[in-house]
Amino acid sequence: MSKTIIISNRLPIKITEENCQYQLSRSEGGLATGLGSIYKNGNNIWVGWPGIEVPPERQDDVRAQLEALNLFPVFLTQEEINLFYEGFSNEVLWPVFHYAVTYAKFEQAYWDCYRKVNEKFRDAVIRIAEERDTIWIHDYQLLLLPELIREGRERCTIGFFQHIPFPSYEIFRLIPWRTELINGVLGADLIGFHTFDDVRHFMSTATRLLPVSSSANMIVKKDRQVLVESFAMGIDFNLFERLPEQQEVKEHITELKESIGKDQKIILSIDRLDYSKGILQRLQAIELLLNEHPEYAGQFSLYMIVVPSRDTVPQYRELREQIDQLVGNINAHYRTLNWSPVHYYYRSFPMEFLSALYASADICLVTPMRDGMNLVSKEYVASRTKNDGVLILSEMAGASKELNDALIVNPNNIGDIMQAMVTALNMPEQEQQTRMQSMRELVKKFNIHHWVRLFMQRLNEAKKMQNDLITKYAGGAVRENLLTTYDTSEERYIFLDYDGTLMGFSGDIDKVAPDAELYALLQKLSDDPSNHVVIISGRRHETLEQWFGHMKLDLIAEHGAWQKADDQWNSLPLLTEQWKAEIRAVLETYTDRTPGSFIEEKSYSLVWHYRKADAGLGDLRAGEIVNHLKPLAADKGLQVMLGNKVIEFKNIEVNKGKSASNLIYDRKYDFLLALGDDHTDEDIFKALPASAFTVKVGSNISAARFYLNDFKEVRRLLTELADRSRRSERHQLKVH
């Protein structure tokens, strides 16, 4: 039986030591709640760090306690905790991913330990994982783990979810070990983020840093397709809806109302101590409100809870001091004998007291500078069983993409936050009801269980797609079938594109002349009397003649506009080039605006190249050119062909597929092979009969039956064919 393995930095339990004995208690976190339905069933497992350093001599006892709960520990030393968790995770990844780059410390020792601990997690997982298991990895502490597990358990289904934001490429590229991190994540079959913005940033970063291609929300890396999607995480709605009904929570609510007074409104703020939470800006907005609108003095109180976090770290200690000072200044300046504007608590509270605050607060102020989701906003909404209250929410929180009935603010704009509080303090009850009811319905539907179910469903679909992909790769059984058919055939046609198929790409189109290896390979293939080797390329016929004119090959140039037969080059009849001047004039204006681009002129076509241009700018200009010239091209009987960093304008009669079909028309053959890498080769794949071995190079999204990853794999395949031809020739000589 296959199993599901959940992996996170921390296990969903709390361990405390009392009287030299370890005591376990369950975590109340949202992730533990949502995934409880998975890891507690059958032989499923949760792998993670217990949260404290456990001496080696006591690890067996702790492991036995945890395994009874389907939990599998990865023990870390104090040095690993300092360098991996406190170091790389929280002093490199956390600040960079939250756009606080000035706080990042790019220490080599941090990176070395981060990699070592990810390998430690890998070793723990490999010991318990089998090839058909499903593995779900969580968060930024384990970015290398998907690829590490992939190397050891290739056929496992692997999902990865990041719970914090993913930054833009310009921010992420500052990390010295950026390519290793992206490669690590791409070991997964499905990569999840909270918002589409994070998806977009990740896709952009991956395609800029690595030699991968992308289409929509899919990244193609060698022979694998990786899905990247957004899954907005929810909360346990039923839990937060029911909590206010508990007797203990009701008592807390009563105490709060008695202490605050019936005429005052409560503004609630709950955060962990962190520079990404916007706590100082929130206080500044309160101060501005009291300064600009003194009439609100005594009408509200801010209950601000800051949960202690890493306050031994200088930036956090400094932040805490700034908060203490600002709270003191506000209270000292505006407090009266029976009213304090800010009630500040630097400690954590049990869930029951937080629930009472949620249920009592008239306004919830959630204004992080950057946040992956922020579940406090959803917990507040779920707790408002009477459909009242106002949520003020930062547009930088992932939750703002869903809870758009909140008052959305820019956390950097103190005046914006202040005005939102004024609006909230004066919002009519009817409007509160309308807004809150809409948000509650959404939070109820998209709860934590929905999130888990949706991710796991999509992960299974992603794995099915990977399995379908394996059957399309020209290796294994596919390759054996191709080679066997080749061996037993007597009349073979082999159609070969040039750029990207037989040779790699270069920014300079004149620097990809055939090398000695390619000449030798084509010579071997063409020496076999059963083989008809055809170079069918978009290159100019003069170029193909210069490179291959001395060889026994069929040559088709400029996508079929020219064909060499009986040592003579002939062009298709009735082709014209009178349209070139008008099209060229437009292309020149775009070339002037796009450094690195250039125009190539062929006999019956014009090509705009942008391989040397900046990636984003080149793609933008290509789209503009197509939009601009497509109507004109259609009017002049031209087709616009999008290739690999090229746009080609040519006569509509010119088509690689027609040329290939004409070549084999009325001829006997029992083996057809066609290899190509771009859109123009799709015409060949569609024109050849279904029995042909059609192979797309560099992508599996094609009309071709199979695919290979790059020109090197093409050469290896052709070498196998050439070697079999030689063996066949020797065998025939022995027979005779």
FENHUNOR-V81269 format. One record per backbone hydrogen bond with DSSP energy under -1.0 kcal/mol. NH is the residue of the N-H (numbers start at 1). CO is the residue of the C=O. E is the energy in kcal/mol with one decimal. If there is no record, write none. Layout:
BEGIN
nh:NH co:CO e:E
nh:NH co:CO e:E
END
This chain:
BEGIN
nh:5 co:134 e:-3.1
nh:6 co:45 e:-2.8
nh:7 co:136 e:-2.8
nh:8 co:47 e:-2.1
nh:11 co:49 e:-2.2
nh:13 co:11 e:-1.5
nh:14 co:25 e:-3.5
nh:16 co:23 e:-2.3
nh:18 co:21 e:-3.1
nh:21 co:18 e:-1.4
nh:23 co:16 e:-3.7
nh:25 co:14 e:-2.1
nh:27 co:12 e:-2.0
nh:33 co:29 e:-1.9
nh:34 co:30 e:-2.6
nh:35 co:31 e:-2.6
nh:38 co:35 e:-1.5
nh:39 co:35 e:-2.3
nh:40 co:36 e:-1.4
nh:41 co:38 e:-1.5
nh:44 co:41 e:-2.2
nh:45 co:4 e:-2.1
nh:46 co:70 e:-1.9
nh:47 co:6 e:-3.7
nh:48 co:72 e:-1.8
nh:49 co:9 e:-2.6
nh:58 co:55 e:-2.0
nh:62 co:58 e:-1.8
nh:63 co:59 e:-2.8
nh:64 co:60 e:-2.1
nh:65 co:61 e:-2.0
nh:66 co:62 e:-2.4
nh:67 co:63 e:-2.9
nh:68 co:64 e:-1.2
nh:69 co:66 e:-2.0
nh:70 co:67 e:-1.6
nh:71 co:66 e:-2.1
nh:72 co:46 e:-3.4
nh:74 co:48 e:-2.0
nh:81 co:77 e:-2.3
nh:82 co:78 e:-2.3
nh:83 co:79 e:-2.6
nh:84 co:80 e:-2.5
nh:85 co:80 e:-1.0
nh:86 co:81 e:-2.8
nh:88 co:83 e:-2.9
nh:89 co:84 e:-2.3
nh:90 co:85 e:-1.4
nh:91 co:87 e:-2.7
nh:92 co:88 e:-1.2
nh:93 co:88 e:-2.4
nh:94 co:89 e:-2.0
nh:96 co:92 e:-1.9
nh:97 co:93 e:-3.0
nh:98 co:94 e:-1.3
nh:99 co:96 e:-1.6
nh:100 co:95 e:-3.3
nh:103 co:100 e:-2.0
nh:104 co:101 e:-1.8
nh:105 co:91 e:-2.6
nh:107 co:105 e:-1.9
nh:111 co:107 e:-1.7
nh:112 co:108 e:-2.6
nh:113 co:109 e:-1.9
nh:114 co:110 e:-2.5
nh:115 co:111 e:-2.5
nh:116 co:112 e:-1.9
nh:117 co:113 e:-2.9
nh:118 co:114 e:-2.2
nh:119 co:115 e:-2.0
nh:120 co:116 e:-1.7
nh:121 co:117 e:-2.4
nh:122 co:118 e:-2.3
nh:123 co:119 e:-2.6
nh:124 co:120 e:-1.9
nh:125 co:121 e:-2.4
nh:126 co:122 e:-2.9
nh:127 co:123 e:-1.4
nh:128 co:125 e:-1.2
nh:129 co:125 e:-2.4
nh:133 co:130 e:-2.2
nh:134 co:3 e:-2.6
nh:135 co:157 e:-3.6
nh:136 co:5 e:-2.8
nh:137 co:159 e:-3.1
nh:138 co:7 e:-2.3
nh:139 co:161 e:-3.4
nh:142 co:139 e:-1.9
nh:147 co:184 e:-1.4
nh:148 co:144 e:-1.7
nh:149 co:145 e:-2.8
nh:150 co:146 e:-2.2
nh:151 co:147 e:-1.9
nh:153 co:149 e:-3.3
nh:156 co:153 e:-1.6
nh:157 co:133 e:-2.4
nh:159 co:135 e:-3.2
nh:160 co:190 e:-2.5
nh:161 co:137 e:-2.3
nh:162 co:192 e:-2.4
nh:172 co:168 e:-2.8
nh:173 co:169 e:-2.6
nh:174 co:171 e:-1.6
nh:175 co:172 e:-2.0
nh:178 co:175 e:-1.3
nh:181 co:177 e:-1.7
nh:182 co:178 e:-2.2
nh:183 co:179 e:-2.6
nh:184 co:180 e:-2.0
nh:185 co:181 e:-2.0
nh:186 co:182 e:-2.1
nh:187 co:184 e:-1.4
nh:188 co:185 e:-2.1
nh:189 co:158 e:-3.5
nh:190 co:158 e:-1.3
nh:191 co:227 e:-2.8
nh:192 co:160 e:-3.1
nh:193 co:229 e:-1.8
nh:199 co:195 e:-1.5
nh:200 co:196 e:-2.9
nh:201 co:197 e:-2.4
nh:202 co:198 e:-2.5
nh:203 co:199 e:-2.7
nh:204 co:200 e:-2.3
nh:205 co:201 e:-2.4
nh:206 co:202 e:-2.9
nh:207 co:203 e:-2.2
nh:208 co:204 e:-1.4
nh:209 co:205 e:-2.3
nh:210 co:206 e:-2.2
nh:212 co:210 e:-2.2
nh:213 co:220 e:-1.8
nh:215 co:218 e:-2.4
nh:218 co:215 e:-1.9
nh:219 co:226 e:-2.7
nh:220 co:213 e:-3.2
nh:221 co:224 e:-2.6
nh:224 co:221 e:-1.9
nh:226 co:219 e:-3.1
nh:227 co:189 e:-2.2
nh:228 co:217 e:-2.7
nh:229 co:191 e:-2.4
nh:231 co:193 e:-3.6
nh:237 co:235 e:-1.6
nh:240 co:236 e:-1.7
nh:241 co:237 e:-2.2
nh:242 co:238 e:-2.0
nh:243 co:239 e:-1.8
nh:245 co:242 e:-2.1
nh:246 co:243 e:-2.1
nh:250 co:246 e:-2.4
nh:251 co:247 e:-2.1
nh:252 co:248 e:-1.8
nh:253 co:249 e:-2.3
nh:254 co:250 e:-2.2
nh:255 co:251 e:-2.2
nh:256 co:252 e:-2.3
nh:257 co:253 e:-2.3
nh:258 co:254 e:-2.1
nh:259 co:255 e:-2.2
nh:260 co:256 e:-2.2
nh:261 co:257 e:-1.9
nh:264 co:261 e:-1.0
nh:265 co:299 e:-2.4
nh:267 co:301 e:-2.8
nh:268 co:363 e:-3.1
nh:269 co:303 e:-2.4
nh:271 co:305 e:-2.3
nh:273 co:307 e:-2.7
nh:277 co:274 e:-1.5
nh:282 co:278 e:-1.6
nh:283 co:279 e:-1.9
nh:284 co:280 e:-2.5
nh:285 co:281 e:-1.9
nh:286 co:282 e:-1.7
nh:287 co:283 e:-2.6
nh:288 co:284 e:-2.4
nh:289 co:285 e:-2.4
nh:290 co:286 e:-2.2
nh:291 co:287 e:-1.7
nh:292 co:288 e:-3.2
nh:293 co:289 e:-2.6
nh:296 co:293 e:-2.2
nh:297 co:294 e:-1.6
nh:299 co:296 e:-2.4
nh:301 co:265 e:-2.2
nh:302 co:341 e:-3.5
nh:303 co:267 e:-3.1
nh:304 co:343 e:-2.8
nh:305 co:269 e:-3.3
nh:306 co:345 e:-2.8
nh:307 co:271 e:-3.1
nh:313 co:310 e:-1.9
nh:317 co:313 e:-2.9
nh:318 co:314 e:-2.7
nh:319 co:315 e:-2.0
nh:320 co:316 e:-2.5
nh:321 co:317 e:-2.1
nh:322 co:318 e:-2.1
nh:323 co:319 e:-2.4
nh:324 co:320 e:-2.8
nh:325 co:321 e:-2.4
nh:326 co:322 e:-2.5
nh:327 co:323 e:-2.8
nh:328 co:324 e:-2.3
nh:329 co:325 e:-2.4
nh:330 co:326 e:-2.5
nh:331 co:327 e:-2.6
nh:332 co:328 e:-2.5
nh:333 co:329 e:-2.1
nh:334 co:330 e:-2.4
nh:335 co:331 e:-2.0
nh:336 co:339 e:-2.7
nh:343 co:302 e:-3.6
nh:345 co:304 e:-2.8
nh:347 co:345 e:-1.0
nh:354 co:350 e:-1.9
nh:355 co:351 e:-2.5
nh:356 co:352 e:-1.6
nh:357 co:353 e:-2.0
nh:358 co:354 e:-2.8
nh:359 co:355 e:-2.5
nh:360 co:356 e:-1.6
nh:361 co:357 e:-2.5
nh:362 co:266 e:-1.4
nh:363 co:266 e:-2.1
nh:364 co:390 e:-2.5
nh:365 co:268 e:-3.3
nh:366 co:392 e:-3.0
nh:369 co:276 e:-1.9
nh:370 co:276 e:-1.5
nh:371 co:396 e:-1.8
nh:379 co:375 e:-2.6
nh:380 co:376 e:-2.4
nh:381 co:377 e:-1.8
nh:382 co:378 e:-2.6
nh:383 co:379 e:-1.5
nh:384 co:381 e:-1.1
nh:385 co:383 e:-1.9
nh:387 co:384 e:-2.0
nh:390 co:362 e:-2.1
nh:392 co:364 e:-2.9
nh:393 co:407 e:-2.3
nh:394 co:366 e:-2.3
nh:395 co:409 e:-2.7
nh:397 co:394 e:-1.5
nh:399 co:373 e:-2.3
nh:400 co:397 e:-1.7
nh:401 co:398 e:-1.7
nh:402 co:399 e:-1.5
nh:403 co:399 e:-3.0
nh:404 co:402 e:-1.9
nh:406 co:403 e:-1.6
nh:407 co:391 e:-2.8
nh:409 co:393 e:-2.3
nh:413 co:410 e:-2.0
nh:417 co:413 e:-2.0
nh:418 co:414 e:-2.5
nh:419 co:415 e:-2.6
nh:420 co:416 e:-1.9
nh:421 co:417 e:-1.9
nh:422 co:418 e:-2.1
nh:423 co:419 e:-2.5
nh:424 co:420 e:-2.5
nh:425 co:421 e:-2.8
nh:426 co:422 e:-1.2
nh:427 co:424 e:-1.0
nh:432 co:428 e:-2.1
nh:433 co:429 e:-2.6
nh:434 co:430 e:-2.2
nh:435 co:431 e:-2.5
nh:436 co:432 e:-3.0
nh:437 co:433 e:-2.5
nh:438 co:434 e:-1.6
nh:439 co:435 e:-2.0
nh:440 co:436 e:-2.8
nh:441 co:437 e:-2.1
nh:442 co:438 e:-1.6
nh:443 co:439 e:-2.7
nh:444 co:440 e:-2.5
nh:445 co:441 e:-2.1
nh:446 co:442 e:-2.8
nh:447 co:445 e:-1.3
nh:448 co:235 e:-2.4
nh:451 co:447 e:-2.1
nh:452 co:448 e:-2.2
nh:453 co:449 e:-2.5
nh:454 co:450 e:-2.7
nh:455 co:451 e:-2.3
nh:456 co:452 e:-2.5
nh:457 co:453 e:-2.2
nh:458 co:454 e:-2.3
nh:459 co:455 e:-2.4
nh:460 co:456 e:-2.1
nh:461 co:457 e:-1.8
nh:462 co:458 e:-2.4
nh:463 co:459 e:-2.1
nh:464 co:460 e:-2.1
nh:465 co:461 e:-2.1
nh:466 co:462 e:-1.9
nh:467 co:463 e:-2.5
nh:468 co:464 e:-2.4
nh:469 co:465 e:-1.8
nh:470 co:466 e:-2.0
nh:471 co:467 e:-1.3
nh:472 co:469 e:-1.2
nh:473 co:469 e:-1.1
nh:474 co:707 e:-2.5
nh:475 co:473 e:-2.7
nh:478 co:475 e:-1.5
nh:480 co:476 e:-2.2
nh:481 co:477 e:-2.2
nh:482 co:478 e:-2.3
nh:483 co:479 e:-2.8
nh:484 co:480 e:-2.5
nh:485 co:481 e:-2.4
nh:486 co:482 e:-2.2
nh:487 co:483 e:-2.4
nh:488 co:484 e:-1.7
nh:489 co:486 e:-1.0
nh:492 co:530 e:-3.1
nh:493 co:671 e:-2.5
nh:494 co:532 e:-2.6
nh:495 co:673 e:-3.3
nh:496 co:534 e:-3.2
nh:497 co:675 e:-2.3
nh:500 co:503 e:-2.4
nh:501 co:498 e:-1.7
nh:502 co:498 e:-2.4
nh:503 co:498 e:-1.8
nh:511 co:508 e:-2.0
nh:519 co:515 e:-2.2
nh:520 co:516 e:-2.4
nh:521 co:517 e:-2.2
nh:522 co:518 e:-2.7
nh:523 co:519 e:-2.3
nh:524 co:520 e:-2.1
nh:525 co:521 e:-2.1
nh:526 co:522 e:-2.6
nh:527 co:523 e:-1.6
nh:531 co:528 e:-2.0
nh:532 co:492 e:-2.1
nh:534 co:494 e:-3.2
nh:535 co:554 e:-2.7
nh:536 co:496 e:-2.2
nh:537 co:556 e:-2.5
nh:544 co:540 e:-2.0
nh:545 co:541 e:-2.2
nh:546 co:542 e:-2.1
nh:547 co:543 e:-2.2
nh:548 co:544 e:-3.2
nh:549 co:545 e:-1.9
nh:551 co:548 e:-2.1
nh:553 co:551 e:-1.9
nh:554 co:533 e:-2.6
nh:556 co:535 e:-2.9
nh:557 co:562 e:-2.2
nh:558 co:539 e:-2.3
nh:559 co:537 e:-2.6
nh:560 co:557 e:-2.0
nh:561 co:558 e:-1.2
nh:562 co:557 e:-1.9
nh:563 co:570 e:-2.4
nh:564 co:555 e:-2.7
nh:565 co:568 e:-2.8
nh:568 co:565 e:-1.5
nh:570 co:563 e:-2.3
nh:572 co:561 e:-2.0
nh:580 co:577 e:-1.4
nh:583 co:579 e:-1.6
nh:584 co:580 e:-3.4
nh:585 co:581 e:-1.9
nh:586 co:582 e:-1.2
nh:587 co:583 e:-2.4
nh:588 co:584 e:-2.6
nh:590 co:586 e:-1.3
nh:591 co:587 e:-2.3
nh:592 co:588 e:-2.1
nh:594 co:591 e:-1.0
nh:597 co:594 e:-2.0
nh:598 co:609 e:-1.8
nh:600 co:607 e:-3.2
nh:602 co:605 e:-2.8
nh:606 co:649 e:-2.2
nh:607 co:600 e:-2.9
nh:608 co:647 e:-3.1
nh:609 co:598 e:-2.9
nh:610 co:645 e:-2.5
nh:618 co:614 e:-3.5
nh:619 co:615 e:-2.1
nh:620 co:616 e:-2.0
nh:621 co:617 e:-2.7
nh:622 co:618 e:-2.3
nh:623 co:619 e:-2.0
nh:624 co:620 e:-1.9
nh:625 co:621 e:-2.8
nh:626 co:622 e:-2.3
nh:627 co:623 e:-2.2
nh:628 co:624 e:-2.4
nh:629 co:625 e:-3.0
nh:630 co:626 e:-2.0
nh:633 co:629 e:-3.1
nh:634 co:630 e:-2.4
nh:635 co:631 e:-1.9
nh:636 co:632 e:-1.4
nh:637 co:634 e:-1.3
nh:638 co:633 e:-3.1
nh:639 co:650 e:-2.9
nh:641 co:648 e:-3.2
nh:643 co:646 e:-2.6
nh:645 co:643 e:-1.2
nh:647 co:608 e:-1.8
nh:648 co:641 e:-3.0
nh:649 co:606 e:-3.1
nh:650 co:639 e:-1.9
nh:652 co:637 e:-2.2
nh:654 co:651 e:-1.7
nh:659 co:655 e:-2.0
nh:660 co:656 e:-2.6
nh:661 co:657 e:-2.4
nh:662 co:658 e:-2.7
nh:663 co:659 e:-1.8
nh:664 co:660 e:-1.5
nh:667 co:664 e:-1.9
nh:670 co:491 e:-2.6
nh:671 co:491 e:-1.1
nh:673 co:493 e:-2.4
nh:674 co:693 e:-2.3
nh:675 co:495 e:-2.4
nh:676 co:695 e:-1.8
nh:681 co:678 e:-1.2
nh:682 co:679 e:-1.1
nh:685 co:681 e:-2.0
nh:686 co:682 e:-2.2
nh:687 co:683 e:-1.7
nh:688 co:684 e:-2.3
nh:692 co:689 e:-1.9
nh:693 co:672 e:-3.0
nh:694 co:692 e:-1.1
nh:695 co:674 e:-2.8
nh:696 co:706 e:-2.6
nh:697 co:676 e:-2.4
nh:698 co:708 e:-3.2
nh:702 co:700 e:-1.2
nh:706 co:694 e:-2.2
nh:707 co:472 e:-1.4
nh:708 co:696 e:-2.3
nh:714 co:710 e:-1.5
nh:715 co:711 e:-2.3
nh:716 co:712 e:-1.9
nh:717 co:713 e:-2.2
nh:718 co:714 e:-2.7
nh:719 co:715 e:-2.4
nh:720 co:716 e:-1.9
nh:721 co:717 e:-2.0
nh:722 co:718 e:-2.7
nh:723 co:719 e:-2.7
nh:724 co:720 e:-1.9
nh:725 co:721 e:-1.9
nh:726 co:722 e:-1.9
nh:727 co:723 e:-2.0
nh:728 co:724 e:-2.5
nh:729 co:725 e:-2.3
nh:730 co:726 e:-2.3
nh:731 co:727 e:-2.4
nh:732 co:728 e:-2.1
nh:733 co:729 e:-2.1
nh:734 co:730 e:-2.1
nh:735 co:731 e:-1.9
nh:736 co:732 e:-2.1
END
